């Protein structure tokens, strides 16, 4: 009987540590998605000055730009 209780206690401790580790690993992705959501809201808000909206747009899509400009290719 006591071994069952001890085993149950150990399992509870292991489950708690696993869920805690999962929360910590998802924290980084949650921060980036929250930042992207804030930047998207800034870009779409017409009450914010245009300079700030452009800066937020450049930050949001920095992975698509080269030297601050969007590279375009035209095929004829």
Beta strands, then each sheet from edge to edge (+ up, - down):
strand 1: 65-66
strand 2: 69-70
sheet 1: 1+ 2-
end
